[in-house]
């Protein structure tokens, strides 16, 4: 192939070096070529009609002046654009594509050849190994000929076979007679504008330009970039860079060049989500999230919208669906569903699958008033992170509601189901009643079904195994018989746990878990493990005997009527309709279901307890 015209000679005010054109008005060279000068002149030996072109130094790498200092890169902006085709970069793996290192050609201006220039032929010792995470070592192709001496600094290392540029010559050692090349992937680390020019697997130039724009708008971050990288790659991901990234762009570029997809994780998308969570500007926050979602979809490919495991509308519900059709046929016209007028009637084939949104909350050991919260969406059997944060309990509600809004953007199909995985001592919290502006907007429990999960048993393999087995039986049931735990139940915690092991239905408590005895009984039910537990937060108060005609008993009577004829998989919808009914109630007394709580845990719909990204004591 012919010699390209993008080679340039750079006169940095007495020191002559080389360079190459990367855009119509931009030249790349070494920082030491223009050391101490803000201006330079550029000459194109392959396009001499252009004459000398004035240029100014518009960007310098962090080079400190030493022979082994990293960042020996400078960007020159020409006074006028030139009509010369710029370089084409090889990919990050370009040098190592062949079994043998390819022959490289560099064009420089050593002593005696300052006017016309000279060429040298090189080869790298290894494409993958970098010296000091910065350079590739280069040797003579034949062991003799023109040395890459002074005057070659800033020259493009070009593959002779196709003209693709793999890096830039940065230094030469006359004793051992070898050179060092800064690879293209390292050049873009210091000059972000090169990112769109250096090919990277799985990310188009347009994607990189969009991400670079977001990174520049984000500015300095309030947390170390290496912490975000560690969270984005996960415990099984690739190694972090040897030196902490100087800024967000260096962290982004590391993931662009070093990783693609790790299991079901797309590290670059995970990093963008974590950066989004740090943005106060809501428009910028949303832009990072949109970029992350689109990049994740492109990297992982289209995913099915429903859960990977059996779902509501799959053949396992044939019995339940048949029973639902029978109930629908037997009801009078206009009577609605089994929960009364206005409730949707079941239809053949069953309801659409759930699209779960999971809110996980754990206490932080760093501070008794702090928690670690994480919001995710399940789609196609995969868990997609929305956001995570360590924050005070007082800020938890607003943060979670904002993240739930963002989680809806990740849902492609299905019915939203919001699940709060809470510490056992928090299960009685009224999360279904959370709202930003009380009295001006409905609580989330009136907008979507809301259930509670016991976070303590989510990480216990034996209980998760037992829950899956129980659900295999529940899937074949036409109804949900209620096992009642009355106020004056005679069983102790251990006895109740054993008793409930054989119960295949919902467990209903008349009293909330606000006293020590009730808390131990609830713990026994969860450890049994019972997959479905209901109770009224305003039920029979703790302590003292109960005659059996209390509000808690009335709650159990009424909830049993509502759920007894419905499959267990439909109970979140039943409670959802009850909460709306209670919210619209205008009678003199509170609605009996105004404070209903529902534990409904099907591990097949909420797989994988991910390790917390933050240390609970850090």
N, C-alpha and C positions, 0 to 999 in steps of 0.2 A: 504494500500500500504506500501511497505517497506521504511525504512529510506534511502533517497538518499545520495550518497557519496560526493556531492558537498559542504556540510557544512564544514567549516574550523575553527580552532582556530588560532587567530592572536596574536603573541607576539610582541608588539611594543616597546620593550626595557624596560620591567618592568611592563607595563600595559597589562593585558590580555583581549582580546575581541574576538568577533566572526567575521565571514565574510562568503562569499559564492563565488563559482567559476562561472564566467560569460563567460569565454573562456578558452581554453586549458592552457593559461599562464597568466590569469588575474583574480584577486580576488577583490571584492568590500567590503569595510568596512567603519567605521566612521572615520572622520578626527581626532577626539579626541583620538582614540585608538592608533594612530601613531604620536601624537602631539610631535613635537620637534625631530623627528627621520626620517631619510631618508631610513632606512633599517628595515626589520622585518623578522620574520620566520613564516611559515605557516605549520599547521599540520592537516591532514585529518582523523578525527576519524572513518569515514566509509571506509577508504582506508589506513590503518595503514602501509601497506607494503611500501608505498611511503616514510615513515619517515618524518623528517622535511625538508621543502623546503625553501631555502633562497628567499627573495623577496626584491624589492626596491619600494619606493613610487614614482610613475611617474605622478600622478595628484592629486591635492587637490581642493576641493570646496572652496568657498569664506568664509568659517567658520572663525569667528573672535575670538573664544575662549570662548564666553559666552553661557550660557545655552539656550538662545533664539535666538542665531545667526543662520541665515540660511546657507545652504551649507555645512553641516557636513558630507562630503563625501570624501573618498580617494580611489584611484586606486592603487593596488599593482601589479607589473609585476613580475612573478616568474622567477627564474633563468633558469628554464627548463619547457617545457610544460608537462602536466600530462595527462594520459589517463583516465580521469574521465569525464563522461557526465556533461556538465554545466547545470545551472538552465534553466527553461522555464518560462518566465514572463507571467502573466495574462495581459489582455488588460487594458486600462485606467479605464474601467468601471467594471473590474473583481470583485471587492469586493462587488459591489451592484447588481450582476446578480440575486441573490436569494431574495425572499421577506424578509427573515431573514438574518442578517449578517452571513457569513460562519465562521466556526471554523478555526482559524489560529494556526499554530504550529511554534514556534521558538526554535532554538537549540543554547544554550549559555553555558558559562563557568563561573558560579558564584563561589563565595568563597565556598570551600569544594568540588567542582566538577570541578576543573581546569583540571584534567587529562582526565576524561571520558566525562564530559559535562552533561547537564541536559536540559530537555524540559519544555516549558511553553505553555499553551493554551490561546489564546486571541481571542477577537472579536473587530471590530471597531464600534464606535458609529454611524458613518455615512460614506458612501462610497463617497459621493459627496462633503461634506463640509470639507474644509481644515482650519487648524489653521494657521494664518499668511501666507496663500498661500503656506504652506510648509509641514505640518504634518497632519496625521490622528490620532485621539485619540483612544487608545486601552484600553480595560478593560479585566479582567479575564473572561474566558469563564464560569466558575462556581462560581467565587467569592472566591475561595480558591486554595491552591496548590502552586506550585513553582512561585515565583514572577519573573518578567523580570528585575531583579536587575543588578548591575554591573557585567559585563562578558557577558551580552546579547547584548551589543552595537555592531552593525554591523551585527547582525543575520538576516537571511532572514525570512520574515513573509510569510509562505507557507500555502496555502489552504490545509487542511487535506484531502479534498475529492479527489483532483486530483494532488496535488503537485505543482501547479502553484504558482509562487512567486508574491505577490502583492506589496511588498515593503521591507524596511529595518528598523529594530528596531534601534532607535537613542537615546532614553533617557527613564529614569524611575523616577517617583516621589514617594518616600516611604511614604509620608504623605497621599496623596490621593490615592496612590497605583494604578496608571495607567501608561501606557507607551505611547510614541509617535512613530509613524511609518512614515518614508519618503516614500510616494508611488512611484511606479515604474516610473510613468510619471514625477515625480519631480526629481528622480535620473537621468533620461536621459536629463533633463534640464541642469545639471551640468556635465554630462559625455556623450557627443554626441555619442560616439561609441556604447552606449546602444540603440540608436534609432532603429537600425535594429532588436534588440531583443525584444523590447517592442511593442506589437501589437498596431496598430492605424487604425481606420476605413478608408478605401479608399486609403491607401498608402502602397504598398508592401515594404518588406525589401530592395529589389533591388532599388526601387525608392528613398528610404530614404538614402541609401548609396551614390547614385549618387548626391543627393542634398547636403548631408553633404560634399562631396568632393568639390562641387562648393562653398559652404559657406566657407570652409577652404581656398580655393584659393582666395576668394574675400577679406579676411582680414577685417580690420576696415573700416567702411563706413564714408563718409564725412557728413552724415546727421543722426540725431537721429533715432534709429530703431523704436521708438514708432510712429514717424510721418509716416513712411512707413506702419506700421501696421494699423494705422487709415485710410490711403488711401486705403489699400488693403481690409479691411473689409467693408468699406462704412458706410454711416450714419445709416443703418438699420442692420448692422452686429452685431456680439457678442461683449461683453464687452472686453476692453483691459485688459491686466494683471494688477493687483493692483500696482505692482512696475514696473517702466520702465525696459525693458530688458537690461541686461548688454552688450549683443552683439547680432549679427545677429542670431546666432543659437538659443538663447532663444526666439527670436521672431518667428522664424520658428517653433520651437517645440510647442509654444503656439498654433499656428494655426493647427498643426498636431493633437493635442490632444483635442482642444476645438471646432473646427469648421469643417464642411464638405463643404456643398454647401449652399450659402445664396441667395435664389432666382435664378437668372441666373448667379450669380457670384461664382467663385471658389477662395476664399481668398488666399490660398497658391500660386496658379498660378499668381494671381494679385501681390502678394508680390514679387515673382520671377521676374516678368516683371519690377517692379520698381527697384529692385536691378540691373537687367541687364542694365537699363538705366544709372546707376552710374558707370559702368565699362568702363575703358579706353581700356583695353585689348579686342580687337574685337573678338578673339576666345572665351574668357570667356563670353563676352556679348552674343554671339550667343548660347553658351551652356546653359546659364540660360534661354534664350528664347525657345530653343528646349525643355528643361525640362518642362517649364511652359505649352507649347502647348500640349505636350504628357500627362501631368498630368490632364490638363483641359479636354481633350478628354476622358480620362478614368473615371473621376469623373462625367462628365455630360452625357457620352454615345455618340454614333454617332448622329450627327445632319444632317438634310438635307442641301444640299449645297446652294439651292436657297432661296430667301426671303420667309418668312412665309405668307406674304400678296400677293395678285394677282400680277403676273409677266408677262413679255412680251410673254411667250409662253403658257399661260393658256387660257381657253375658252373665256375669255373676249375679246381676240384679234381676234375672228373669223372673224368679219367684216373687220378689218384692214388687216388680213392675206389674205382674199379673194380678197380684192382690190390689195394687193401686187402681188398675183398670176396673176391677170388680167394685171397689168402693166408689169410684167415680160414676159407674153405671147405676149403682143403687141410690145415689143421692138425688134429691129433687133438683129440677132445673133451677138455676140461679142461686143455689145454696153455697157456691164457692167450694173451697177445699175442705178437708176434714177439720180445719180449725175454725170454721164458721164463715159467714158472708164476707166476701172480699178476699179471702185467701185463695191462692191459685190452686186449681185442681191438678192432681198428678196426671201426666199424659203418658201414652205408651212410649216405651223406650227409656223412661226415667228422665230426671233433670240433667242439665248440662254439668260437666265436671267442675269441681272447685278450682279456683285460682288463688291459692293461699298466699297471704301476706303475713310473715312471721315477725313479731316484735319480741326480741329476747332481752331480758333485763337481769343483770346480776349486780349484787352489791360489790363495791370496790373496797378492797382492804386498805387502800391508801387513805381513805377518809370515811368515817361512819356516815356522813351525809352525802356521799357520792355513789354513783352507779355507773356501770358500763352497759350501754344500750346498743343494740344492733338491729337494723331493719332489713329484711330480705324478701324476695319474691320467689316462689317456686313456679317453674315453667318447664314443661317437657321433662319433668323428673329432675331438673337441675335447680340449684339454689343460686340466685343472682343477688349479690349484695347491692343494697340501695345506699346505706350509710351506716357508720358506727361512730360512737363518741363516748368519752367519759365526761360526765356532767353531774351537777348537783341534782338532788331529788326535786328541788323546787323548779328546775328548768326542764325536767323530764317530760311533762305532759305536752308542752308547746313543741318541743323538739320532735317527739314521737308523732304528733299530729301532722307536722310539716313533712316528715319523712314518709308517712303513710300516703300523703297526697302525691309525693314523687313516686312511690311504689306503684300507684295506679297506672303511671305511664309505661311501666314494664309489662302490664297485662295485655296479652294479645287476644285471648278468648277465655271463656269460662266465667263462673260466678265468683266475685271477690269474697274471700273468707279471711277475716282478720283474727289472728291467733296471738295471744300474749303468753309467752313462756316466762313465768314469774317465779321467784323464790317461793317456797312453800308458805312462808309466813306472810306473803303478799297476796295470796289467792283470793282473799275477800275484798280486795280493792275494787272500786267501782269503775274499772277501765272502760266498760261499755258506755258509761255516762260522760266520758271525757269530751269536752268541747272547748273551743277557744273563747267564744263569747256566749256565756250562759244566758239564755233567754232570747238570744238573737239568731242562734243556729242550733239545729238538732244535734244531740250527741251522736258519736260514731256508731253506737249500737242501734240507732234508728236509720242509719244510712247503709250499713252492711252487717251481715252476721258477724258477731264477735264471740269468740270462745277463749277459754283460758287453758294453758298447759302447765303442768307441774315441771318446772325446770330441773328440780332435783332428780327426778326419775328419767329425764331425757338422756342422761349420760350413763344409765345403768343397763347394761346389756341384757341381764336376765329379765328385767321388767319390760324392756322393749320387745324382747322375744315373746314374752307371754301376751303382751298387748296385741301383737300381730296375730297370734293364734286365736285370741278371743274375737278379733274382728273377722277372721275367716268364718267363724260361726255366726257372728252378728249379720254378716252379709246375706245369709240365707234365711234370716228371720223376717216375717211379715210385720211384726210389731215390736214395741219397746216396752215390755213390762217393767214397772217401777218397783225396785226393792226399797222399802221405806225404813229409814233409821229415825225412829220417833224420839221425842224429847226424853222419854224415860226408858230408852233402850237398856236392857240389862247387860248386854255384852261389854266386855272390856275391849281394849284396842287389839290385843293379840287374837282374841276369839273372833272379833268382827273381821279381821283380816283373813282368817281361815275360812269363815263363812262366805265371804264375798268372792272367794276363788271359784266358786261354783255358780255364781250368779251371771247370767247372760242377758244383761239389760242395763238400764240406768239405775243408779243409786241416788235416792233423794234424802236429804237431811232436813229436819224441821228447824234446827238451830244453826246459826252461822258459826264459823270457827273463830270465835272471839274469846273463849275461855279455855283453860288448859285441857279440860276433859274433852271438849269438842275438837280442839286441835289435834289431840291424840287419836280421836276416832276418825277424823278426816285423813290423818296420816296413814291409819290402818287401811282405809278404803283405797287410797292412792297406791299403797304398797301391795295391795292384793294381787294384781293391780286392777282397779276398776277403770274402764276407758271413758265412762260417762258418769258425771256426778253433778247433781243440781242442788241448789239451796237458795232460800230467800235471805238476802243480807239483812232484812228487817224481820226475820223470823222470831220465834219464841226466844226471849232474852235468856242469856246463860244464868245458871245457878238456880237452885230451888226446884221443888217438884212441879210437875205439870199434869193437869187433869186430862189432857188429851184433846181438848177442844180449843187449843190455842191457834194463833195465826199461822204458825209453822205447820200444824196439822192440816189447816185449811189449804195452805199452799200445796202440800203433797196430794191432797184429794183432787185439786183442780189440775195440777200439772200431769197427774196420772191420766186424767180424762183426755188431755190434749195429745199425749205422746203414745198411748197404748196401742193405737192402730197403725202407727207409722214406722217405717224402717229406721234403724238407728242412724243411718247416713243422712236422714232428712232433719234430724233434731236441730242443727244450727239454724235452719230456716224457720222451724217452729218457734224457737225462742226469739228469733229476729222479728217475727210477726207479733209475738206477744209484747216485745218491747215497744214497738210502734203503737200497738193498741193501748198500752199503759201510758205512753207519752201523750196520746190524744184524749185520754180519759178525763172527763170533767165532773165526775160525781163528787159527793161530799167527802167520801173516804178515798184514800189512795188505792189505786188499782192493785189487786193481789199480786201481780207479776211486775210491779214497778221496780223491784230490786232483785231480779233473778240473776244468779250467776250460773255459768255452765262450763264445766270441764269436759271437753270433748277431744280426745286424743287418739288419732289414728296414725301410728308411726309411719305408715306407708305414704302418707301425704306430707309428712314433715321429716324426711330422712336427713341424716348427717348433722350431728352436733359439732359445729365448727369450733376449733379452739379460739378463744378470745385473742384478738390482735394486740390488745394492751395487756401489760402485766397487771393483775389485780392489786398489786401492792406498789406499782411504780408511779 
